[in-house]
């Protein structure tokens, strides 16, 4: 049976992360967006709170039990503060979680200590590819076995690329099956072209060109056993759905508070019927999207195949986040189009959910 009430421990986590987002992330969101730069002190503080390490198995230096529902709760609160900073905070999990789940013993021993040390270390997952027909289950990037090595070739886009990147996981087509490969960030045959996006401007992203990158066979995620991209995509869609709920909620709350305070012709904006109905619709849609996200996360925790549930949740959140952000701009009127206010940034960030895939995992 699905339960929708967070446990006492989860509620404490939510309150802690919300206060962190409100006190340390939200005040810097606009500044970081304008400067296209992440706040290093906030990333370090988030790491001190254990937001990545606690998601790892206890045997890998993490918490007692990994929970997709808890991960979704954390992702929502972080994205409520700011989507770009939230994705940066969660970035170590892009490699740490797949390695913890599918990695060989050697890969776990080599990679995971980077994310349980005393310092924040970003990581990245290269999954998306340029082109309208891109399909993560049938990547155009290839991996050819050559003796005791694999040779990778192809292009990837929307890859988080922060300074000090500690690990890179690339998915490529190996004889018709997508498999992950741990690729050295400084590989000579790896070209990195910075991207400039409409939203999440504080998070550095790049397009990668793999021109015959050679990696040892033991760098294949999971070794001979390989990995399950279906599971990784499911975890990614749940994480992004949770982030989308956070963005939608932030847009709604900003619009609601503005409407309650702003007067037009002696009447509060919130008392206008059209505005009141719009805010009510936004609140209903956000709650519904959150429940879909929690259901998918719950199925993950039960060990079920949750790809359909995660995809439905993510598709719904894509729409809800964009409509909520656009609605906030409308509630603000002319002010909603001014960069001094949050709605225009929320709208730019929400628009990106149509293109995102596996920029975060739970």
N, C-alpha and C positions, 0 to 999 in steps of 0.2 A: 504494500500500500504506500502511495506517495504521501509524504508529509511535507507541508508547506511552512511549518514553523521552524525557524532556525533553532538549533540547540543552544543551551546557555553559552557553551564555548564559542559557537559560531557567532552568536549575538555580540559577544565580547570582541571578537575579531572584527566584525563589521563596525562596531563603535570606534575601535582603535584606528582602523583604516580610514573611516570617515573623518575623524578629527585630524588625522594626518593630511588627508586630501584638502580639508577646509583650511587648515592653518598653514600648510607648507606648499601644496601644489597649486591650488586655485589662485592665491595672490600673485604667483609668478607666471601664470598661464599666458596672459597677454604679452608680457615682456619677452618670454621665450619664443612665442610665435613671431613677434616682430623681428627679433634678433636671429631667428632660425638657429637657436642654440639651446641645448639642454642644460638644466641647472645641476651641476655636479654635486653640490651639497645635498640636494633633495634625493638624488639617486643613491648617494652614500647612506643617507638616513633611512631610506626605504629598505636598503639591504640590511641595515642594522636591525630593522623590525622583523627580518627573516621572511619576507614575502615570497622569496624564491626557494631558499633552502628548506623551509618548512614543508614545501610541496613535494620534496624528494623523499624516497623511502628512508626509514630510520637506518637501515643497513648502509645507505649511501651518505650518511651524515645529515639527514633531514629530520622531519618530524615523525611522529608515531604512525600516522596513517594519512595517505593521500586521499583527498576528496575533491571530486570535480564540482560538487555543489559549493563547497567552501571556496574553491578557486573562482567560481562564478561570482560569488558574493564579493570577494576581494576585487576582482576585475571591474565590477560595476562601480564600486566606490572610488577606485582610482580614476576611472574614466569620467566619473562625475566631476572630479577635480580638473582633469585635462586629458584628452585622448592621447596626444603625442607623448606626454610625460608618462602616462600609464603604460603605453606600449614599450617605452624605453625601460621602465622598471621591470616589466614582465619578460623582457628580451632574453635574459639568461635561460629561461625555461624553454626557449625555442630549440636549444640543443640538449640542455640538462635533462628534460623530461623524456624525450625520445631515447636518449642513451640509458637513462635509468630503467626504462620500460623494455627496450629491445636490445641494448648494447651487450656486447660480449663482456666477459669478466675483465679482460684487459682494457677494453674501452671505458668501462666504468671506473676502473682504478686510475686510468690516465686522465679522463676528461672531468669527472664529477668533482674532484678536489678543487678545481678552479672556481667552482660555484658554491663551495662551502668554506672557503678561506675567509680571511678577515676583510677582504675588499670586494666591492662591486665589480663584476666582470661581465660586460655585455656579450651576447652571442647572437647568431643569426641563422635563419632557415631560408634557403633559396629554393622556392617552390614555384612561384608564378613565372610565367613566360610571356613575352610580348606577342601580340596577335589576337584577333577576335576569336579564333578557333582553339585557343589554348585550353587544354584539359589536363588537370593535375594527375589524373590516372593514366594518361598517355602522353608523357612529356616528350617534347622534341629533342631535348638534350639527351645525349647518349653516353653510355658507359660500356666500353669495350674491354674485355679481359685480354691482357697481354702478359703472359707468363705470370709472375708474382705481383703484377700491378694491374690497375684499371686506368684507362685513358678516357677522360671526360671531355666532351665537346658540346657546345650549345650556349644559349643565352638565358639569363634570368632577369626579372625586373621586380621592382618594389621590394628590394631586399634591404632590411634595416642594416645600416653600416655606421655604427658609432666608433669613435676613437677608442683604441684599446681593445678592439674586438678579440675575444678570447677563443672563439671556436665558430666554425662555419659548417653547416650541414646542407648538402646539395642533393636534391633528388633528380635522378636521371633514369632513362629507359635502358634497362639491361635485358635484352632479348625479349622485349614485349612486356616486361614487368617493371614498375617503378621501384627503385631501391635508393636508399640514402647512402651518402658517402661523406666522411669527414675530410674536409679539404683544408689544407694549410692556408691561412689568410694571406700569407706573403708568397704564395706560389707564383713563379715567374710567368707561367702561361695564363694567369688569371688577371684580366683587365677590369678595372672598376671605373665606371662613369657615374659621377654624382647626378642625382635626379632633383628636379625642382617641382614640387607638387603644389596644388591649390590649397590643400589642407595638411594637417599634422606637420606643419612646417618646422617645428622644433626638433622633430625626429629625422636625423640624416638617413636618407635612403639612396640606393644606387642600382644601376643596371650592370650586371656582370656578364662578361664574355669569357667562356672557358674554351681556350684554343689548344686542346690537347693537354689538359692538366693531368699529370700522372700522380696517382696516389697508390700506396701499398695495398695489397688485397685485404689486409687486416683492417683497413679503414672503412670497409663496407659495413654499414650499420648492422649490428647483429652477427657479423662474420658470415659463416656459411649458412646460418639460419635465416638471415635477412631480417626485414622489418615489415610492419603492416601500415602502409600509407593510409588505408581506410581508417584505422584507429586514430592516427595522427590528425587527419583531416577533421574527424569528428571532434576531437579535443580542440582543434583550432576554431571550428565554427561555433562551438559552445562559448569559447573565450571571447570571440569577436561579438557574438550575440550579447553577452553580458556587458561588454564595453559599449555596445550600441545602446543598450538600455540605460547605461550611465550617462551617455551623452544626451539621450532623449530626456531623461529625468532632469539633468542640469538645465537644458533649454526650457523645459516646462516650468521649473521652479523660478528661474529668472524672470520669465514672462508673467507668471502668477504674481510674484512680489511687485513687479513694476506696475501691473494693472491695478493692484490694491492700493498703491501709493500715488500714482499719477492721476491728476484731475484734468478733465477737459470740459470747459463750460460749466464748471462748478460741480461736476459729477465724476466720481472715481471711474476710471476706465473699466474696472472689473464689474461695475454695475450695468454696463452696456450689455444687452442681451446677446448680441452676436459674439462678443468677446467671452462672456461667461460660458456660452455653449462651446466655443472653440476650446477653452481651457478644460472644460469637463471632458470633451472628446479626447483631448490629448492625454489626460490622466487615465481614462479607461483603456486606451490603446497601449499605453506604457505598461500598465499592470498586466494586461493580457500577454504582451510580449515577454515580460519577465517570467510569467508562469510557464510559457513555452520553453524558455531557456532553462528554468529550473527542472522541468520535466526531462529535458535532454540530458542535463547534468546528472540527475538522479539515475537515469538509465545507464549512464556510464559507470556510476558507482556500483550499480547492480551487476556489472559485467555483461550487460546486454549490448547487442549491435545497435548503437544509437545514431547511426549516420543519418537516417531519414528524419528522426526527431530533431537532430542538430541542424540539419539543412532547412527544415520547415521553420524552426525558431529563427535562424539567421536570415532567411528570406523575409520573414515578418518584421524582424528588427530593422533590416535595411530600410523598409518602407516607413516604419514608425519613427525611427530616428530622424529621417529626412523631413517627414511631415511635421514632427514636433519642432525641429530647428527652424523650418520655414514658418511655422505658426508663431514662434517666438519673435521672429523678425517682423511679422505682420502686427503682432500685439504692440511692439515698440514703435510702430509707424515709421516715420522718417529716421528716428534714432536707431532703428534696427539695422540700418544700412551704414551706420557710422562705425569706424573701427574702434572707437573708444568704448563701445559696448560689446558684451559677450555674444549676443545672438548671431552676428555675422560670422564670427569664428566658429561657433557651433555649427552653423549651416555649412561652412566650407569643410569642416571635419566630417560631418554626417554624410556629406555627398560621397566621400571616399569609400563608404562601406560597400558600394556596388562593385568595387574593384578589389577590395582586400581579400586575402585568403591566407590563413595561417600566419598572421603577424603576431599572434599570441597563442599560447596553449594553456589549458587548465589541467 
